[in-house]
Every structure is written in structure tokens, then in C-alpha cells.
Amino acid sequence: MSENKCYFIDEGRKLPFPLKKWKHKHISHRAEQSTIIEDNMPFYTGNVITDLLFYPVLLVEFLPRVWQYKSYFTA
């Protein structure tokens, strides 16, 4: 962490099928007059093909956060 960046990490212990590993790093960066929010989510299902198939599912789940964050922080 620094003056211009902070983060916290969610790490899965009991995960839903098909996840075997999950680590979600929430990062906030100061950028002049705004804040950049970044989600870094490495995950592993135990199979590369399943990882590739699961990626769009995660994308659909987390994409709405873009609009939720914008709505919350501009209110």
C-alpha cells in the first residue's frame, strides 16, 4: 500500500464447485481527480479447459460492478 494505492484481498477457503483456488484482490488507485478501481481475480478449477469455460461466467458476474461503482461514487 502507498499514498496513491490501497488494496485488500479475499481468498477463498470454502469454494463452490468447480473452483479449487480463488484470490480476489480489490485495488484502488488515485488518479488526479478520480479513483481507478481494479479487480484482480486469479482462480483455478483444476482443469485448464474448465478455467477457460468458467472465465465468461465470472465476467458476466463482475461486469455489472462497473456501473454499480460509477452509480455509487457519483451519487
CHARMM internal coordinates of N, CA and C (Angstrom, degrees):
IC EDIT
DIST 1 N 1 CA 1.4538
DIST 1 CA 1 C 1.5244
ANGL 1 N 1 CA 1 C 108.64
DIST 1 C 2 N 1.3148
ANGL 1 CA 1 C 2 N 114.21
DIHE 1 N 1 CA 1 C 2 N 151.29
DIST 2 N 2 CA 1.4554
ANGL 1 C 2 N 2 CA 120.20
DIHE 1 CA 1 C 2 N 2 CA 177.74
DIST 2 CA 2 C 1.5266
ANGL 2 N 2 CA 2 C 108.01
DIHE 1 C 2 N 2 CA 2 C -145.76
DIST 2 C 3 N 1.3079
ANGL 2 CA 2 C 3 N 115.77
DIHE 2 N 2 CA 2 C 3 N -176.48
DIST 3 N 3 CA 1.4648
ANGL 2 C 3 N 3 CA 120.37
DIHE 2 CA 2 C 3 N 3 CA 179.71
DIST 3 CA 3 C 1.5247
ANGL 3 N 3 CA 3 C 112.01
DIHE 2 C 3 N 3 CA 3 C -63.80
DIST 3 C 4 N 1.3386
ANGL 3 CA 3 C 4 N 116.87
DIHE 3 N 3 CA 3 C 4 N -29.89
DIST 4 N 4 CA 1.4622
ANGL 3 C 4 N 4 CA 120.98
DIHE 3 CA 3 C 4 N 4 CA -176.75
DIST 4 CA 4 C 1.5270
ANGL 4 N 4 CA 4 C 113.96
DIHE 3 C 4 N 4 CA 4 C -104.90
DIST 4 C 5 N 1.3250
ANGL 4 CA 4 C 5 N 117.13
DIHE 4 N 4 CA 4 C 5 N 2.69
DIST 5 N 5 CA 1.4624
ANGL 4 C 5 N 5 CA 119.59
DIHE 4 CA 4 C 5 N 5 CA -176.04
DIST 5 CA 5 C 1.5307
ANGL 5 N 5 CA 5 C 109.48
DIHE 4 C 5 N 5 CA 5 C -150.36
DIST 5 C 6 N 1.3299
ANGL 5 CA 5 C 6 N 115.69
DIHE 5 N 5 CA 5 C 6 N 136.34
DIST 6 N 6 CA 1.4597
ANGL 5 C 6 N 6 CA 119.96
DIHE 5 CA 5 C 6 N 6 CA 172.86
DIST 6 CA 6 C 1.5235
ANGL 6 N 6 CA 6 C 108.73
DIHE 5 C 6 N 6 CA 6 C -142.85
DIST 6 C 7 N 1.3296
ANGL 6 CA 6 C 7 N 115.64
DIHE 6 N 6 CA 6 C 7 N 159.53
DIST 7 N 7 CA 1.4616
ANGL 6 C 7 N 7 CA 119.34
DIHE 6 CA 6 C 7 N 7 CA -178.21
DIST 7 CA 7 C 1.5190
ANGL 7 N 7 CA 7 C 110.59
DIHE 6 C 7 N 7 CA 7 C -157.04
DIST 7 C 8 N 1.3175
ANGL 7 CA 7 C 8 N 114.59
DIHE 7 N 7 CA 7 C 8 N 164.24
DIST 8 N 8 CA 1.4539
ANGL 7 C 8 N 8 CA 121.33
DIHE 7 CA 7 C 8 N 8 CA 167.38
DIST 8 CA 8 C 1.5177
ANGL 8 N 8 CA 8 C 107.48
DIHE 7 C 8 N 8 CA 8 C -144.43
DIST 8 C 9 N 1.3201
ANGL 8 CA 8 C 9 N 116.08
DIHE 8 N 8 CA 8 C 9 N 159.19
DIST 9 N 9 CA 1.4669
ANGL 8 C 9 N 9 CA 121.29
DIHE 8 CA 8 C 9 N 9 CA -173.35
DIST 9 CA 9 C 1.5239
ANGL 9 N 9 CA 9 C 110.79
DIHE 8 C 9 N 9 CA 9 C -123.37
DIST 9 C 10 N 1.3372
ANGL 9 CA 9 C 10 N 115.24
DIHE 9 N 9 CA 9 C 10 N 132.43
DIST 10 N 10 CA 1.4659
ANGL 9 C 10 N 10 CA 122.93
DIHE 9 CA 9 C 10 N 10 CA 168.94
DIST 10 CA 10 C 1.5215
ANGL 10 N 10 CA 10 C 105.95
DIHE 9 C 10 N 10 CA 10 C -103.05
DIST 10 C 11 N 1.3142
ANGL 10 CA 10 C 11 N 116.43
DIHE 10 N 10 CA 10 C 11 N 123.89
DIST 11 N 11 CA 1.4585
ANGL 10 C 11 N 11 CA 119.07
DIHE 10 CA 10 C 11 N 11 CA 177.91
DIST 11 CA 11 C 1.5184
ANGL 11 N 11 CA 11 C 108.66
DIHE 10 C 11 N 11 CA 11 C -122.64
DIST 11 C 12 N 1.3286
ANGL 11 CA 11 C 12 N 116.02
DIHE 11 N 11 CA 11 C 12 N 124.80
DIST 12 N 12 CA 1.4525
ANGL 11 C 12 N 12 CA 121.09
DIHE 11 CA 11 C 12 N 12 CA -176.35
DIST 12 CA 12 C 1.5167
ANGL 12 N 12 CA 12 C 113.15
DIHE 11 C 12 N 12 CA 12 C -68.99
DIST 12 C 13 N 1.3215
ANGL 12 CA 12 C 13 N 116.05
DIHE 12 N 12 CA 12 C 13 N 135.33
DIST 13 N 13 CA 1.4673
ANGL 12 C 13 N 13 CA 121.99
DIHE 12 CA 12 C 13 N 13 CA 174.35
DIST 13 CA 13 C 1.5254
ANGL 13 N 13 CA 13 C 109.68
DIHE 12 C 13 N 13 CA 13 C -112.12
DIST 13 C 14 N 1.3200
ANGL 13 CA 13 C 14 N 116.76
DIHE 13 N 13 CA 13 C 14 N -48.82
DIST 14 N 14 CA 1.4651
ANGL 13 C 14 N 14 CA 122.11
DIHE 13 CA 13 C 14 N 14 CA 172.31
DIST 14 CA 14 C 1.5210
ANGL 14 N 14 CA 14 C 106.15
DIHE 13 C 14 N 14 CA 14 C -111.90
DIST 14 C 15 N 1.3071
ANGL 14 CA 14 C 15 N 116.02
DIHE 14 N 14 CA 14 C 15 N 111.39
DIST 15 N 15 CA 1.4630
ANGL 14 C 15 N 15 CA 121.20
DIHE 14 CA 14 C 15 N 15 CA -172.98
DIST 15 CA 15 C 1.5241
ANGL 15 N 15 CA 15 C 111.59
DIHE 14 C 15 N 15 CA 15 C -112.91
DIST 15 C 16 N 1.3443
ANGL 15 CA 15 C 16 N 116.21
DIHE 15 N 15 CA 15 C 16 N 147.96
DIST 16 N 16 CA 1.4642
ANGL 15 C 16 N 16 CA 119.30
DIHE 15 CA 15 C 16 N 16 CA 175.29
DIST 16 CA 16 C 1.5300
ANGL 16 N 16 CA 16 C 110.49
DIHE 15 C 16 N 16 CA 16 C -72.69
DIST 16 C 17 N 1.3140
ANGL 16 CA 16 C 17 N 115.16
DIHE 16 N 16 CA 16 C 17 N 153.64
DIST 17 N 17 CA 1.4607
ANGL 16 C 17 N 17 CA 119.80
DIHE 16 CA 16 C 17 N 17 CA 174.45
DIST 17 CA 17 C 1.5142
ANGL 17 N 17 CA 17 C 108.76
DIHE 16 C 17 N 17 CA 17 C -61.52
DIST 17 C 18 N 1.2888
ANGL 17 CA 17 C 18 N 121.52
DIHE 17 N 17 CA 17 C 18 N 136.65
DIST 18 N 18 CA 1.4455
ANGL 17 C 18 N 18 CA 130.27
DIHE 17 CA 17 C 18 N 18 CA 11.53
DIST 18 CA 18 C 1.5336
ANGL 18 N 18 CA 18 C 113.90
DIHE 17 C 18 N 18 CA 18 C -102.26
DIST 18 C 19 N 1.3311
ANGL 18 CA 18 C 19 N 118.05
DIHE 18 N 18 CA 18 C 19 N 12.96
DIST 19 N 19 CA 1.4622
ANGL 18 C 19 N 19 CA 120.36
DIHE 18 CA 18 C 19 N 19 CA -174.27
DIST 19 CA 19 C 1.5311
ANGL 19 N 19 CA 19 C 112.67
DIHE 18 C 19 N 19 CA 19 C -70.45
DIST 19 C 20 N 1.3390
ANGL 19 CA 19 C 20 N 114.84
DIHE 19 N 19 CA 19 C 20 N 137.30
DIST 20 N 20 CA 1.4624
ANGL 19 C 20 N 20 CA 122.05
DIHE 19 CA 19 C 20 N 20 CA 174.46
DIST 20 CA 20 C 1.5311
ANGL 20 N 20 CA 20 C 110.22
DIHE 19 C 20 N 20 CA 20 C -109.63
DIST 20 C 21 N 1.3449
ANGL 20 CA 20 C 21 N 116.32
DIHE 20 N 20 CA 20 C 21 N -34.66
DIST 21 N 21 CA 1.4747
ANGL 20 C 21 N 21 CA 122.12
DIHE 20 CA 20 C 21 N 21 CA 178.18
DIST 21 CA 21 C 1.5183
ANGL 21 N 21 CA 21 C 108.95
DIHE 20 C 21 N 21 CA 21 C -138.41
DIST 21 C 22 N 1.3324
ANGL 21 CA 21 C 22 N 115.65
DIHE 21 N 21 CA 21 C 22 N 145.44
DIST 22 N 22 CA 1.4598
ANGL 21 C 22 N 22 CA 122.15
DIHE 21 CA 21 C 22 N 22 CA -179.31
DIST 22 CA 22 C 1.5223
ANGL 22 N 22 CA 22 C 108.40
DIHE 21 C 22 N 22 CA 22 C -154.18
DIST 22 C 23 N 1.3045
ANGL 22 CA 22 C 23 N 116.27
DIHE 22 N 22 CA 22 C 23 N 128.33
DIST 23 N 23 CA 1.4635
ANGL 22 C 23 N 23 CA 121.03
DIHE 22 CA 22 C 23 N 23 CA 176.15
DIST 23 CA 23 C 1.5273
ANGL 23 N 23 CA 23 C 106.61
DIHE 22 C 23 N 23 CA 23 C -141.84
DIST 23 C 24 N 1.3149
ANGL 23 CA 23 C 24 N 116.70
DIHE 23 N 23 CA 23 C 24 N 114.33
DIST 24 N 24 CA 1.4640
ANGL 23 C 24 N 24 CA 122.21
DIHE 23 CA 23 C 24 N 24 CA -175.66
DIST 24 CA 24 C 1.5238
ANGL 24 N 24 CA 24 C 108.51
DIHE 23 C 24 N 24 CA 24 C -112.50
DIST 24 C 25 N 1.3153
ANGL 24 CA 24 C 25 N 115.58
DIHE 24 N 24 CA 24 C 25 N 112.19
DIST 25 N 25 CA 1.4625
ANGL 24 C 25 N 25 CA 121.24
DIHE 24 CA 24 C 25 N 25 CA -179.92
DIST 25 CA 25 C 1.5310
ANGL 25 N 25 CA 25 C 108.16
DIHE 24 C 25 N 25 CA 25 C -102.30
DIST 25 C 26 N 1.3307
ANGL 25 CA 25 C 26 N 116.23
DIHE 25 N 25 CA 25 C 26 N 117.49
DIST 26 N 26 CA 1.4650
ANGL 25 C 26 N 26 CA 123.49
DIHE 25 CA 25 C 26 N 26 CA 177.73
DIST 26 CA 26 C 1.5253
ANGL 26 N 26 CA 26 C 106.49
DIHE 25 C 26 N 26 CA 26 C -94.34
DIST 26 C 27 N 1.3238
ANGL 26 CA 26 C 27 N 117.24
DIHE 26 N 26 CA 26 C 27 N 120.27
DIST 27 N 27 CA 1.4656
ANGL 26 C 27 N 27 CA 121.34
DIHE 26 CA 26 C 27 N 27 CA -175.10
DIST 27 CA 27 C 1.5305
ANGL 27 N 27 CA 27 C 109.65
DIHE 26 C 27 N 27 CA 27 C -123.82
DIST 27 C 28 N 1.3213
ANGL 27 CA 27 C 28 N 116.23
DIHE 27 N 27 CA 27 C 28 N 133.80
DIST 28 N 28 CA 1.4741
ANGL 27 C 28 N 28 CA 121.77
DIHE 27 CA 27 C 28 N 28 CA 174.91
DIST 28 CA 28 C 1.5219
ANGL 28 N 28 CA 28 C 108.36
DIHE 27 C 28 N 28 CA 28 C -119.79
DIST 28 C 29 N 1.3426
ANGL 28 CA 28 C 29 N 115.81
DIHE 28 N 28 CA 28 C 29 N 128.51
DIST 29 N 29 CA 1.4617
ANGL 28 C 29 N 29 CA 122.32
DIHE 28 CA 28 C 29 N 29 CA 179.19
DIST 29 CA 29 C 1.5259
ANGL 29 N 29 CA 29 C 108.99
DIHE 28 C 29 N 29 CA 29 C -116.14
DIST 29 C 30 N 1.3081
ANGL 29 CA 29 C 30 N 116.81
DIHE 29 N 29 CA 29 C 30 N 137.95
DIST 30 N 30 CA 1.4619
ANGL 29 C 30 N 30 CA 120.45
DIHE 29 CA 29 C 30 N 30 CA 171.71
DIST 30 CA 30 C 1.5221
ANGL 30 N 30 CA 30 C 107.79
DIHE 29 C 30 N 30 CA 30 C -81.88
DIST 30 C 31 N 1.3286
ANGL 30 CA 30 C 31 N 116.08
DIHE 30 N 30 CA 30 C 31 N 132.51
DIST 31 N 31 CA 1.4580
ANGL 30 C 31 N 31 CA 121.79
DIHE 30 CA 30 C 31 N 31 CA 179.54
DIST 31 CA 31 C 1.5175
ANGL 31 N 31 CA 31 C 108.78
DIHE 30 C 31 N 31 CA 31 C -137.64
DIST 31 C 32 N 1.3133
ANGL 31 CA 31 C 32 N 116.39
DIHE 31 N 31 CA 31 C 32 N 92.56
DIST 32 N 32 CA 1.4634
ANGL 31 C 32 N 32 CA 123.95
DIHE 31 CA 31 C 32 N 32 CA -177.42
DIST 32 CA 32 C 1.5263
ANGL 32 N 32 CA 32 C 111.33
DIHE 31 C 32 N 32 CA 32 C 50.74
DIST 32 C 33 N 1.3412
ANGL 32 CA 32 C 33 N 118.49
DIHE 32 N 32 CA 32 C 33 N -106.04
DIST 33 N 33 CA 1.4621
ANGL 32 C 33 N 33 CA 121.99
DIHE 32 CA 32 C 33 N 33 CA -176.71
DIST 33 CA 33 C 1.5293
ANGL 33 N 33 CA 33 C 113.33
DIHE 32 C 33 N 33 CA 33 C -97.80
DIST 33 C 34 N 1.3349
ANGL 33 CA 33 C 34 N 117.33
DIHE 33 N 33 CA 33 C 34 N 12.78
DIST 34 N 34 CA 1.4599
ANGL 33 C 34 N 34 CA 119.57
DIHE 33 CA 33 C 34 N 34 CA -176.86
DIST 34 CA 34 C 1.5320
ANGL 34 N 34 CA 34 C 110.66
DIHE 33 C 34 N 34 CA 34 C -141.21
DIST 34 C 35 N 1.3100
ANGL 34 CA 34 C 35 N 114.84
DIHE 34 N 34 CA 34 C 35 N 179.76
DIST 35 N 35 CA 1.4580
ANGL 34 C 35 N 35 CA 122.12
DIHE 34 CA 34 C 35 N 35 CA 177.36
DIST 35 CA 35 C 1.5193
ANGL 35 N 35 CA 35 C 108.54
DIHE 34 C 35 N 35 CA 35 C -126.60
DIST 35 C 36 N 1.3122
ANGL 35 CA 35 C 36 N 115.71
DIHE 35 N 35 CA 35 C 36 N 136.36
DIST 36 N 36 CA 1.4615
ANGL 35 C 36 N 36 CA 121.60
DIHE 35 CA 35 C 36 N 36 CA 175.98
DIST 36 CA 36 C 1.5224
ANGL 36 N 36 CA 36 C 107.11
DIHE 35 C 36 N 36 CA 36 C -103.67
DIST 36 C 37 N 1.3255
ANGL 36 CA 36 C 37 N 116.53
DIHE 36 N 36 CA 36 C 37 N 126.66
DIST 37 N 37 CA 1.4612
ANGL 36 C 37 N 37 CA 122.03
DIHE 36 CA 36 C 37 N 37 CA 178.68
DIST 37 CA 37 C 1.5211
ANGL 37 N 37 CA 37 C 107.59
DIHE 36 C 37 N 37 CA 37 C -107.14
DIST 37 C 38 N 1.3137
ANGL 37 CA 37 C 38 N 115.19
DIHE 37 N 37 CA 37 C 38 N 126.58
DIST 38 N 38 CA 1.4656
ANGL 37 C 38 N 38 CA 121.52
DIHE 37 CA 37 C 38 N 38 CA -177.11
DIST 38 CA 38 C 1.5228
ANGL 38 N 38 CA 38 C 108.85
DIHE 37 C 38 N 38 CA 38 C -123.45
DIST 38 C 39 N 1.3145
ANGL 38 CA 38 C 39 N 116.51
DIHE 38 N 38 CA 38 C 39 N 137.53
DIST 39 N 39 CA 1.4628
ANGL 38 C 39 N 39 CA 122.72
DIHE 38 CA 38 C 39 N 39 CA 174.60
DIST 39 CA 39 C 1.5220
ANGL 39 N 39 CA 39 C 108.27
DIHE 38 C 39 N 39 CA 39 C -114.26
DIST 39 C 40 N 1.3190
ANGL 39 CA 39 C 40 N 116.13
DIHE 39 N 39 CA 39 C 40 N 120.28
DIST 40 N 40 CA 1.4544
ANGL 39 C 40 N 40 CA 121.79
DIHE 39 CA 39 C 40 N 40 CA 177.30
DIST 40 CA 40 C 1.5273
ANGL 40 N 40 CA 40 C 106.43
DIHE 39 C 40 N 40 CA 40 C -112.77
DIST 40 C 41 N 1.3436
ANGL 40 CA 40 C 41 N 117.06
DIHE 40 N 40 CA 40 C 41 N 115.26
DIST 41 N 41 CA 1.4643
ANGL 40 C 41 N 41 CA 120.24
DIHE 40 CA 40 C 41 N 41 CA -171.79
DIST 41 CA 41 C 1.5241
ANGL 41 N 41 CA 41 C 113.03
DIHE 40 C 41 N 41 CA 41 C -129.66
DIST 41 C 42 N 1.3137
ANGL 41 CA 41 C 42 N 118.08
DIHE 41 N 41 CA 41 C 42 N 77.17
DIST 42 N 42 CA 1.4613
ANGL 41 C 42 N 42 CA 117.63
DIHE 41 CA 41 C 42 N 42 CA 172.76
DIST 42 CA 42 C 1.5319
ANGL 42 N 42 CA 42 C 110.32
DIHE 41 C 42 N 42 CA 42 C -70.31
DIST 42 C 43 N 1.3218
ANGL 42 CA 42 C 43 N 116.55
DIHE 42 N 42 CA 42 C 43 N 136.78
DIST 43 N 43 CA 1.4583
ANGL 42 C 43 N 43 CA 121.16
DIHE 42 CA 42 C 43 N 43 CA 178.81
DIST 43 CA 43 C 1.5171
ANGL 43 N 43 CA 43 C 108.27
DIHE 42 C 43 N 43 CA 43 C -143.65
DIST 43 C 44 N 1.3284
ANGL 43 CA 43 C 44 N 115.22
DIHE 43 N 43 CA 43 C 44 N 164.04
DIST 44 N 44 CA 1.4538
ANGL 43 C 44 N 44 CA 121.31
DIHE 43 CA 43 C 44 N 44 CA -179.14
DIST 44 CA 44 C 1.5180
ANGL 44 N 44 CA 44 C 108.46
DIHE 43 C 44 N 44 CA 44 C -149.51
DIST 44 C 45 N 1.3308
ANGL 44 CA 44 C 45 N 116.64
DIHE 44 N 44 CA 44 C 45 N 131.17
DIST 45 N 45 CA 1.4578
ANGL 44 C 45 N 45 CA 120.84
DIHE 44 CA 44 C 45 N 45 CA 179.96
DIST 45 CA 45 C 1.5258
ANGL 45 N 45 CA 45 C 112.41
DIHE 44 C 45 N 45 CA 45 C -102.76
DIST 45 C 46 N 1.3154
ANGL 45 CA 45 C 46 N 116.59
DIHE 45 N 45 CA 45 C 46 N -9.53
DIST 46 N 46 CA 1.4571
ANGL 45 C 46 N 46 CA 120.45
DIHE 45 CA 45 C 46 N 46 CA -176.94
DIST 46 CA 46 C 1.5149
ANGL 46 N 46 CA 46 C 112.24
DIHE 45 C 46 N 46 CA 46 C 102.36
DIST 46 C 47 N 1.3476
ANGL 46 CA 46 C 47 N 116.47
DIHE 46 N 46 CA 46 C 47 N -4.86
DIST 47 N 47 CA 1.4492
ANGL 46 C 47 N 47 CA 121.31
DIHE 46 CA 46 C 47 N 47 CA -177.88
DIST 47 CA 47 C 1.5299
ANGL 47 N 47 CA 47 C 108.27
DIHE 46 C 47 N 47 CA 47 C -150.42
DIST 47 C 48 N 1.3079
ANGL 47 CA 47 C 48 N 116.47
DIHE 47 N 47 CA 47 C 48 N 127.74
DIST 48 N 48 CA 1.4715
ANGL 47 C 48 N 48 CA 120.81
DIHE 47 CA 47 C 48 N 48 CA -177.45
DIST 48 CA 48 C 1.5281
ANGL 48 N 48 CA 48 C 111.53
DIHE 47 C 48 N 48 CA 48 C -60.14
DIST 48 C 49 N 1.3081
ANGL 48 CA 48 C 49 N 117.72
DIHE 48 N 48 CA 48 C 49 N -39.79
DIST 49 N 49 CA 1.4738
ANGL 48 C 49 N 49 CA 120.67
DIHE 48 CA 48 C 49 N 49 CA -179.58
DIST 49 CA 49 C 1.5317
ANGL 49 N 49 CA 49 C 110.05
DIHE 48 C 49 N 49 CA 49 C -65.51
DIST 49 C 50 N 1.3258
ANGL 49 CA 49 C 50 N 116.65
DIHE 49 N 49 CA 49 C 50 N -43.32
DIST 50 N 50 CA 1.4650
ANGL 49 C 50 N 50 CA 120.06
DIHE 49 CA 49 C 50 N 50 CA 177.65
DIST 50 CA 50 C 1.5259
ANGL 50 N 50 CA 50 C 110.42
DIHE 49 C 50 N 50 CA 50 C -64.35
DIST 50 C 51 N 1.3452
ANGL 50 CA 50 C 51 N 117.04
DIHE 50 N 50 CA 50 C 51 N -37.17
DIST 51 N 51 CA 1.4736
ANGL 50 C 51 N 51 CA 120.49
DIHE 50 CA 50 C 51 N 51 CA 175.71
DIST 51 CA 51 C 1.5278
ANGL 51 N 51 CA 51 C 109.92
DIHE 50 C 51 N 51 CA 51 C -57.44
DIST 51 C 52 N 1.3238
ANGL 51 CA 51 C 52 N 116.34
DIHE 51 N 51 CA 51 C 52 N -47.01
DIST 52 N 52 CA 1.4649
ANGL 51 C 52 N 52 CA 120.86
DIHE 51 CA 51 C 52 N 52 CA -178.84
DIST 52 CA 52 C 1.5310
ANGL 52 N 52 CA 52 C 111.73
DIHE 51 C 52 N 52 CA 52 C -64.20
DIST 52 C 53 N 1.3225
ANGL 52 CA 52 C 53 N 116.63
DIHE 52 N 52 CA 52 C 53 N -37.60
DIST 53 N 53 CA 1.4620
ANGL 52 C 53 N 53 CA 120.27
DIHE 52 CA 52 C 53 N 53 CA 178.79
DIST 53 CA 53 C 1.5270
ANGL 53 N 53 CA 53 C 111.93
DIHE 52 C 53 N 53 CA 53 C -73.28
DIST 53 C 54 N 1.3203
ANGL 53 CA 53 C 54 N 116.85
DIHE 53 N 53 CA 53 C 54 N -30.94
DIST 54 N 54 CA 1.4608
ANGL 53 C 54 N 54 CA 121.79
DIHE 53 CA 53 C 54 N 54 CA -177.79
DIST 54 CA 54 C 1.5296
ANGL 54 N 54 CA 54 C 112.33
DIHE 53 C 54 N 54 CA 54 C -78.16
DIST 54 C 55 N 1.3383
ANGL 54 CA 54 C 55 N 116.96
DIHE 54 N 54 CA 54 C 55 N -25.63
DIST 55 N 55 CA 1.4695
ANGL 54 C 55 N 55 CA 121.07
DIHE 54 CA 54 C 55 N 55 CA -178.04
DIST 55 CA 55 C 1.5353
ANGL 55 N 55 CA 55 C 112.68
DIHE 54 C 55 N 55 CA 55 C -55.10
DIST 55 C 56 N 1.3378
ANGL 55 CA 55 C 56 N 120.45
DIHE 55 N 55 CA 55 C 56 N -48.09
DIST 56 N 56 CA 1.4713
ANGL 55 C 56 N 56 CA 119.29
DIHE 55 CA 55 C 56 N 56 CA 178.89
DIST 56 CA 56 C 1.5262
ANGL 56 N 56 CA 56 C 112.94
DIHE 55 C 56 N 56 CA 56 C -61.95
DIST 56 C 57 N 1.3286
ANGL 56 CA 56 C 57 N 117.21
DIHE 56 N 56 CA 56 C 57 N -31.77
DIST 57 N 57 CA 1.4649
ANGL 56 C 57 N 57 CA 120.55
DIHE 56 CA 56 C 57 N 57 CA 177.32
DIST 57 CA 57 C 1.5300
ANGL 57 N 57 CA 57 C 109.42
DIHE 56 C 57 N 57 CA 57 C -62.53
DIST 57 C 58 N 1.3252
ANGL 57 CA 57 C 58 N 116.28
DIHE 57 N 57 CA 57 C 58 N -45.96
DIST 58 N 58 CA 1.4698
ANGL 57 C 58 N 58 CA 120.26
DIHE 57 CA 57 C 58 N 58 CA 178.38
DIST 58 CA 58 C 1.5253
ANGL 58 N 58 CA 58 C 111.37
DIHE 57 C 58 N 58 CA 58 C -64.71
DIST 58 C 59 N 1.3109
ANGL 58 CA 58 C 59 N 116.53
DIHE 58 N 58 CA 58 C 59 N -39.36
DIST 59 N 59 CA 1.4637
ANGL 58 C 59 N 59 CA 120.65
DIHE 58 CA 58 C 59 N 59 CA 179.14
DIST 59 CA 59 C 1.5230
ANGL 59 N 59 CA 59 C 110.80
DIHE 58 C 59 N 59 CA 59 C -59.84
DIST 59 C 60 N 1.3209
ANGL 59 CA 59 C 60 N 116.49
DIHE 59 N 59 CA 59 C 60 N -45.64
DIST 60 N 60 CA 1.4662
ANGL 59 C 60 N 60 CA 121.14
DIHE 59 CA 59 C 60 N 60 CA 178.98
DIST 60 CA 60 C 1.5344
ANGL 60 N 60 CA 60 C 110.48
DIHE 59 C 60 N 60 CA 60 C -63.71
DIST 60 C 61 N 1.3197
ANGL 60 CA 60 C 61 N 117.18
DIHE 60 N 60 CA 60 C 61 N -36.19
DIST 61 N 61 CA 1.4673
ANGL 60 C 61 N 61 CA 121.25
DIHE 60 CA 60 C 61 N 61 CA -179.90
DIST 61 CA 61 C 1.5321
ANGL 61 N 61 CA 61 C 112.23
DIHE 60 C 61 N 61 CA 61 C -69.80
DIST 61 C 62 N 1.3217
ANGL 61 CA 61 C 62 N 117.68
DIHE 61 N 61 CA 61 C 62 N -39.09
DIST 62 N 62 CA 1.4579
ANGL 61 C 62 N 62 CA 120.78
DIHE 61 CA 61 C 62 N 62 CA -172.86
DIST 62 CA 62 C 1.5252
ANGL 62 N 62 CA 62 C 114.70
DIHE 61 C 62 N 62 CA 62 C -98.29
DIST 62 C 63 N 1.3117
ANGL 62 CA 62 C 63 N 119.13
DIHE 62 N 62 CA 62 C 63 N -18.06
DIST 63 N 63 CA 1.4665
ANGL 62 C 63 N 63 CA 121.75
DIHE 62 CA 62 C 63 N 63 CA 179.93
DIST 63 CA 63 C 1.5287
ANGL 63 N 63 CA 63 C 113.01
DIHE 62 C 63 N 63 CA 63 C -57.79
DIST 63 C 64 N 1.3323
ANGL 63 CA 63 C 64 N 120.07
DIHE 63 N 63 CA 63 C 64 N -40.65
DIST 64 N 64 CA 1.4675
ANGL 63 C 64 N 64 CA 119.20
DIHE 63 CA 63 C 64 N 64 CA 178.91
DIST 64 CA 64 C 1.5336
ANGL 64 N 64 CA 64 C 114.05
DIHE 63 C 64 N 64 CA 64 C -59.68
DIST 64 C 65 N 1.3236
ANGL 64 CA 64 C 65 N 117.07
DIHE 64 N 64 CA 64 C 65 N -19.01
DIST 65 N 65 CA 1.4696
ANGL 64 C 65 N 65 CA 119.06
DIHE 64 CA 64 C 65 N 65 CA 178.03
DIST 65 CA 65 C 1.5209
ANGL 65 N 65 CA 65 C 112.29
DIHE 64 C 65 N 65 CA 65 C -61.98
DIST 65 C 66 N 1.3124
ANGL 65 CA 65 C 66 N 116.83
DIHE 65 N 65 CA 65 C 66 N -27.43
DIST 66 N 66 CA 1.4698
ANGL 65 C 66 N 66 CA 119.86
DIHE 65 CA 65 C 66 N 66 CA 178.19
DIST 66 CA 66 C 1.5286
ANGL 66 N 66 CA 66 C 109.19
DIHE 65 C 66 N 66 CA 66 C -56.81
DIST 66 C 67 N 1.3258
ANGL 66 CA 66 C 67 N 116.69
DIHE 66 N 66 CA 66 C 67 N -49.66
DIST 67 N 67 CA 1.4651
ANGL 66 C 67 N 67 CA 120.77
DIHE 66 CA 66 C 67 N 67 CA -178.55
DIST 67 CA 67 C 1.5317
ANGL 67 N 67 CA 67 C 111.62
DIHE 66 C 67 N 67 CA 67 C -74.82
DIST 67 C 68 N 1.3324
ANGL 67 CA 67 C 68 N 116.96
DIHE 67 N 67 CA 67 C 68 N -34.14
DIST 68 N 68 CA 1.4651
ANGL 67 C 68 N 68 CA 120.10
DIHE 67 CA 67 C 68 N 68 CA 177.74
DIST 68 CA 68 C 1.5205
ANGL 68 N 68 CA 68 C 110.76
DIHE 67 C 68 N 68 CA 68 C -63.73
DIST 68 C 69 N 1.3301
ANGL 68 CA 68 C 69 N 117.27
DIHE 68 N 68 CA 68 C 69 N -45.25
DIST 69 N 69 CA 1.4677
ANGL 68 C 69 N 69 CA 120.49
DIHE 68 CA 68 C 69 N 69 CA 178.24
DIST 69 CA 69 C 1.5177
ANGL 69 N 69 CA 69 C 110.55
DIHE 68 C 69 N 69 CA 69 C -62.22
DIST 69 C 70 N 1.3314
ANGL 69 CA 69 C 70 N 116.96
DIHE 69 N 69 CA 69 C 70 N -45.65
DIST 70 N 70 CA 1.4603
ANGL 69 C 70 N 70 CA 120.12
DIHE 69 CA 69 C 70 N 70 CA -179.60
DIST 70 CA 70 C 1.5264
ANGL 70 N 70 CA 70 C 110.99
DIHE 69 C 70 N 70 CA 70 C -60.63
DIST 70 C 71 N 1.3185
ANGL 70 CA 70 C 71 N 116.77
DIHE 70 N 70 CA 70 C 71 N -43.34
DIST 71 N 71 CA 1.4518
ANGL 70 C 71 N 71 CA 121.40
DIHE 70 CA 70 C 71 N 71 CA 179.49
DIST 71 CA 71 C 1.5295
ANGL 71 N 71 CA 71 C 111.05
DIHE 70 C 71 N 71 CA 71 C -64.00
DIST 71 C 72 N 1.3086
ANGL 71 CA 71 C 72 N 116.33
DIHE 71 N 71 CA 71 C 72 N -45.04
DIST 72 N 72 CA 1.4742
ANGL 71 C 72 N 72 CA 120.62
DIHE 71 CA 71 C 72 N 72 CA -177.85
DIST 72 CA 72 C 1.5273
ANGL 72 N 72 CA 72 C 111.80
DIHE 71 C 72 N 72 CA 72 C -66.00
DIST 72 C 73 N 1.3389
ANGL 72 CA 72 C 73 N 117.11
DIHE 72 N 72 CA 72 C 73 N -45.06
DIST 73 N 73 CA 1.4489
ANGL 72 C 73 N 73 CA 119.53
DIHE 72 CA 72 C 73 N 73 CA -174.06
DIST 73 CA 73 C 1.5327
ANGL 73 N 73 CA 73 C 113.93
DIHE 72 C 73 N 73 CA 73 C -82.27
DIST 73 C 74 N 1.3247
ANGL 73 CA 73 C 74 N 118.36
DIHE 73 N 73 CA 73 C 74 N -12.84
DIST 74 N 74 CA 1.4594
ANGL 73 C 74 N 74 CA 118.87
DIHE 73 CA 73 C 74 N 74 CA 177.24
DIST 74 CA 74 C 1.5304
ANGL 74 N 74 CA 74 C 110.85
DIHE 73 C 74 N 74 CA 74 C -98.40
DIST 74 C 75 N 1.3173
ANGL 74 CA 74 C 75 N 117.37
DIHE 74 N 74 CA 74 C 75 N -7.41
DIST 75 N 75 CA 1.4714
ANGL 74 C 75 N 75 CA 121.29
DIHE 74 CA 74 C 75 N 75 CA -179.77
DIST 75 CA 75 C 1.5145
ANGL 75 N 75 CA 75 C 111.60
DIHE 74 C 75 N 75 CA 75 C -75.50
END
COOR INIT
IC SEED 1 N 1 CA 1 C
IC BUILD
